[in-house]
Amino acid sequence: MSPPHLPPGITPNLGGGRLFSHFTNAEGVTGITRIVGDNLEVSQQVIVRELLFGQGSNDYLAWEPGSIFVTELGIDATERQLNDIGVFGDKQNFAIQFSEEIAFLSNGIRVRGVMPSRSIFCIPGNTILQGTFLVTRVR
């Protein structure tokens, strides 16, 4: 069964609190969501019900080894804004979004500020989240 595709202009209720994005490439989105990222068109959005994060591999400002970087920057973030927080190249192509409420209240995962003034946050590596999440092909 393929994930539900959203009509343009419709945003699902992702829960309360701050909205965080994890930017990644096609391979990353496939590993985290189990959908084939390359099958999405630019600007296409789908809902997924589970996120399976592995160990992070970017140690730039890592809170602890294997941390997964997330940001309050959304799908409208510019390439420069993403470069400024250490997200480069094809890792800017997809955004996986979740709310702080779903992460903490439903899954017990606390989003920690690494450098909140630059919108750099993290969650632990090997995090599994269940709920409603939005995947967008940005570029």
Secondary structure, DSSP 8 states (H G I E B T S, - for coil): ----B--TT------SS-EEEEEE-HHHHHHHHSS-GGGS-TT-EEEEEEEE-------TT-SSTT-EEEBS--TT--HHHHHHTT--GGGGSEEEEEEHHIIIIIT----EEEEGGGTEEEE-TT-EEEEEEEEEE--
